Amino acid sequence: MAKQRLAGKVAIVTGAGQGIGREEALLLAREGAAVVINDIAHEHGTHQPTANRTADEIRAAGGKAVGDTSNGSTLEGAAHIVNTAVSEFGRLDILVNNAGVIAPGEISNMSEEEWDKVIAVHLKGTFATIRHASPVLKRQRSGVIINTGSESGLGHPAMGNYSAAKEGIVGLTRTVARELGRFGIRCNAIRPRANTEGTSEYAERFHRWQPLADALGRYFLGARGHVGGEIKPTAVATMVVWLCSDAASKVNGRTFYVGGDEIGLWSEPELTRSLSREGGWTLDTLDRFARARLIGDLTNDFQLPEFGPKEV
């Protein structure tokens, strides 16, 4: 039997009742970690928490797991999740933030409730679990945090709340990596693609904006096009668990793509052009120099003048 990469480790996975989170939890357990399965969802038409279903599956296979149905988008709920790990298994080594929700809508019509709900689950929830996990990890002088971003953060029509939350998570990841790295804690993010139970729900709720996505063509979701192989959540889990292992001990503050047969490293933001002028810039000098030398031949590739609201 191959050596388990995470033997003796304790992990938390939020949103682990189904989809990507479930696969992450199952693989973490197969690699020897005891896992806290957090999810607030219930199986369709029942009162059975999906978190307990995943935990039962792990235990049936001989692993260690416990279900937790706390709301991780609140500080109180996040504290309970972390305390569950410590009280049940004595420590915490790995935190995988995966919980998510969608509420598609045009930015001009999006309600405050739709905005707040998505920001709370994704961005605040990621902050909240890190907020309570970090003191434990700092005392241990070690730990791994994996956050779930999205290509939607690159620009996703009718998903402004989701895009903002996901790109906020990437920025938070960089900050946590820099702040906690000196304690032996590393923090990375993924932008995954996978077909899950939520894929059909997304397609159903997003369908009225699909013509806009089609019209944007290569600018929709970063223009990545076809993904080779079946885009199963197991592929995402493999990458995440590898990032949690000692093989990735030097990797910190980075963002990875994973989907189907492909993995990749996203570049970090950087200036592509810059100009410096003694005494600074006025509107006139900007007109004369910056537009020609800084903006150059850039065109408004995102403008779609023939695509009006009637099509959506």
C-alpha positions in Angstrom: 0.0 0.0 0.0 1.3 3.4 -1.0 2.3 5.8 1.8 -0.5 8.2 2.7 0.6 11.8 2.0 -1.4 13.3 4.8 -1.3 10.7 7.5 -2.0 12.3 10.9 -3.2 15.6 9.4 -6.6 17.2 10.2 -8.5 19.1 7.5 -11.6 21.2 7.2 -13.5 21.4 3.8 -16.4 23.8 3.5 -19.1 23.1 1.0 -18.1 19.4 1.2 -21.6 17.9 1.0 -21.4 17.5 -2.7 -19.5 18.5 -5.9 -15.9 19.7 -5.7 -15.8 19.9 -1.9 -17.0 16.3 -1.5 -14.3 15.0 -3.8 -11.7 17.1 -2.0 -12.8 15.7 1.3 -12.9 12.1 0.1 -9.4 12.3 -1.3 -8.0 14.1 1.7 -9.4 11.2 3.8 -7.9 8.5 1.5 -4.5 10.2 1.9 -4.8 9.8 5.7 -6.3 13.1 6.9 -9.2 13.3 9.4 -11.8 15.6 7.9 -14.4 18.0 9.2 -17.1 18.1 6.5 -18.9 21.4 6.6 -22.0 22.1 4.6 -25.4 23.8 5.4 -27.3 22.0 2.6 -29.7 19.2 3.0 -30.3 16.3 0.6 -33.2 17.2 -1.7 -36.6 16.6 -0.1 -35.1 15.4 3.2 -33.8 16.7 6.5 -30.5 14.8 6.0 -27.5 17.2 5.9 -25.2 16.5 3.0 -22.3 17.1 5.3 -23.3 14.0 7.3 -23.7 11.9 4.1 -20.1 12.7 3.1 -18.8 12.0 6.6 -20.6 8.7 6.7 -19.1 7.8 3.3 -15.6 8.5 4.6 -16.1 6.5 7.8 -17.6 3.6 5.9 -14.3 3.4 3.9 -12.3 3.3 7.1 -11.4 7.0 7.3 -12.0 9.6 10.0 -14.6 12.3 9.5 -17.3 14.3 11.2 -20.1 16.4 9.8 -20.6 20.1 10.7 -23.6 22.1 9.5 -22.5 25.5 10.9 -22.9 28.6 8.7 -19.3 29.4 7.8 -20.3 32.8 6.3 -20.6 34.1 9.9 -17.8 34.6 12.4 -19.7 32.5 14.9 -20.3 29.7 12.5 -16.7 29.7 11.3 -15.4 29.6 14.9 -17.6 26.5 15.5 -16.2 24.7 12.4 -12.6 25.3 13.6 -13.5 24.3 17.2 -15.0 21.1 15.8 -11.7 20.2 14.2 -9.7 20.8 17.4 -12.2 19.2 19.8 -12.7 16.1 17.6 -9.2 15.5 16.3 -6.9 17.6 18.5 -5.4 19.9 15.9 -5.9 21.6 12.5 -3.5 21.4 9.6 -5.5 22.1 6.4 -8.4 24.5 5.6 -10.0 24.2 2.2 -12.6 27.0 1.5 -15.0 25.7 -1.1 -18.5 26.7 -0.1 -20.4 28.7 -2.6 -23.7 30.0 -4.0 -24.9 31.8 -7.1 -27.5 34.5 -7.7 -27.2 35.6 -11.4 -28.5 39.0 -12.4 -27.6 42.1 -14.5 -25.7 44.7 -12.5 -28.4 47.3 -13.3 -31.1 45.1 -11.7 -29.2 43.3 -9.0 -30.8 43.6 -5.5 -28.9 44.3 -2.3 -30.0 40.8 -1.1 -28.5 39.1 -4.2 -25.2 41.0 -3.8 -24.9 40.5 0.0 -25.8 36.8 -0.1 -23.1 35.9 -2.7 -20.4 38.1 -1.1 -21.2 36.7 2.3 -20.9 33.0 1.4 -17.8 33.3 -0.8 -15.7 36.2 0.4 -16.8 36.7 3.9 -17.0 33.0 4.5 -13.4 32.6 3.3 -12.3 35.4 5.5 -14.2 34.0 8.5 -12.7 30.5 8.4 -9.2 31.9 7.9 -9.8 34.4 10.8 -10.5 31.5 13.2 -8.1 28.9 11.8 -5.1 31.2 11.6 -4.5 31.4 15.4 -4.5 27.6 15.6 -2.1 27.3 12.7 0.2 30.0 14.0 0.5 28.2 17.3 1.5 25.1 15.5 3.9 27.0 13.2 2.5 25.2 10.2 -0.6 24.8 8.0 -2.1 25.0 4.6 -5.0 27.1 3.3 -6.6 26.5 -0.1 -9.1 29.1 -1.3 -11.5 28.6 -4.3 -11.5 31.5 -6.8 -12.9 31.3 -10.3 -12.3 32.4 -13.9 -15.5 34.4 -13.3 -13.3 36.9 -11.6 -11.8 37.8 -15.0 -15.2 39.1 -16.0 -18.5 37.2 -16.1 -21.6 38.9 -17.5 -24.7 38.8 -15.2 -22.5 37.4 -12.4 -21.1 40.6 -10.9 -21.6 39.6 -7.3 -19.9 36.2 -7.9 -17.1 37.8 -10.0 -16.4 40.3 -7.3 -16.4 37.7 -4.5 -14.2 35.3 -6.4 -11.6 37.9 -7.4 -11.7 39.3 -3.8 -10.8 35.8 -2.7 -7.7 35.8 -4.9 -6.6 39.1 -3.4 -7.2 37.8 0.1 -5.1 34.7 -0.7 -2.1 36.8 -1.6 -2.5 38.9 1.6 -2.8 35.8 3.8 0.2 34.2 2.1 2.3 37.3 2.8 1.0 37.8 6.3 1.2 34.2 7.6 4.0 32.8 5.5 6.5 33.6 8.3 4.6 31.2 10.6 5.1 28.3 8.2 1.6 28.7 6.8 1.0 28.7 3.1 -2.1 29.9 1.3 -2.9 29.3 -2.4 -6.0 29.6 -4.6 -7.5 27.7 -7.5 -9.7 28.7 -10.4 -11.4 25.3 -11.1 -13.7 24.1 -13.8 -15.9 21.0 -13.1 -19.3 19.7 -13.8 -21.1 19.2 -10.5 -24.6 18.9 -9.1 -24.7 22.7 -9.2 -23.8 22.9 -13.0 -27.4 22.3 -14.1 -28.7 24.8 -11.6 -26.2 27.4 -12.9 -27.2 26.6 -16.5 -30.9 27.0 -15.7 -30.5 30.3 -13.8 -28.0 31.8 -16.3 -29.7 30.8 -19.6 -31.3 34.1 -20.3 -27.9 35.8 -20.4 -26.3 33.1 -22.5 -26.7 35.1 -25.7 -24.6 37.9 -24.1 -21.9 35.3 -23.2 -21.9 34.0 -26.7 -21.6 37.5 -28.2 -18.6 38.2 -26.0 -17.0 35.1 -27.5 -13.3 34.9 -26.5 -13.7 37.5 -23.8 -16.2 35.4 -21.8 -14.5 33.8 -18.8 -11.0 34.6 -20.0 -11.2 33.1 -23.5 -9.9 29.7 -22.5 -12.2 27.7 -24.8 -12.3 23.9 -24.8 -11.0 22.0 -21.8 -9.5 18.6 -22.7 -11.0 15.5 -21.0 -14.0 15.2 -18.8 -14.2 18.1 -16.4 -14.9 16.0 -13.3 -14.5 17.4 -9.8 -12.1 14.6 -9.0 -9.5 16.4 -11.1 -9.8 19.5 -9.0 -9.5 17.4 -5.8 -6.3 15.9 -7.0 -4.7 19.3 -7.5 -6.0 20.6 -4.2 -4.7 17.6 -2.2 -1.3 17.8 -3.9 -1.1 21.5 -2.8 -1.8 20.4 0.7 1.0 17.9 0.7 4.7 18.3 1.5 5.5 18.1 -2.2 4.1 21.7 -2.5 5.8 23.0 0.7 7.5 25.9 -1.1 4.3 27.0 -3.0 2.7 30.1 -1.4 0.5 32.9 -2.6 -0.1 31.5 -6.0 -3.2 30.9 -8.1 -3.7 27.7 -10.1 -6.1 26.6 -12.9 -7.4 23.0 -12.9 -10.0 21.5 -15.2 -10.2 18.2 -17.1 -6.8 17.1 -18.2 -5.2 20.5 -17.7 -3.5 22.3 -14.8 -1.8 25.7 -15.0 -0.3 28.5 -13.0 -1.9 32.0 -13.4 0.4 34.9 -13.7 0.5 37.6 -11.1 -0.8 41.1 -12.0 1.8 43.5 -13.4 1.9 46.8 -15.2 2.1 46.3 -19.0 3.1 49.9 -19.9 4.0 52.9 -17.9 5.3 56.5 -18.4 7.0 58.9 -16.0 7.1 62.7 -16.4 8.9 65.1 -14.1 6.3 67.3 -12.4 3.5 64.9 -13.0 0.7 65.0 -15.5 -1.9 67.5 -16.6 -5.0 66.8 -18.7 -3.2 68.4 -21.7 0.0 66.3 -21.3 -2.1 63.2 -20.9 -3.8 64.0 -24.1 -0.5 64.5 -26.0 1.6 61.7 -24.5 -0.2 59.2 -22.4 -2.9 58.3 -24.9 -0.4 57.8 -27.7 2.3 56.0 -25.6 0.4 54.4 -22.8 -3.0 53.5 -24.3 -1.6 53.2 -27.8 -3.7 51.1 -30.2 -6.0 49.5 -27.6 -9.5 49.2 -28.9 -12.8 48.8 -27.1 -13.0 45.0 -27.6 -15.8 44.7 -25.0 -18.2 47.0 -26.8 -21.0 45.2 -28.6 -23.1 48.0 -30.2 -25.4 45.6 -32.1 -26.2 43.6 -29.0 -29.1 45.2 -27.2 -31.3 44.2 -24.2 -34.0 42.7 -26.4 -31.9 39.6 -26.9 -31.7 38.9 -23.2 
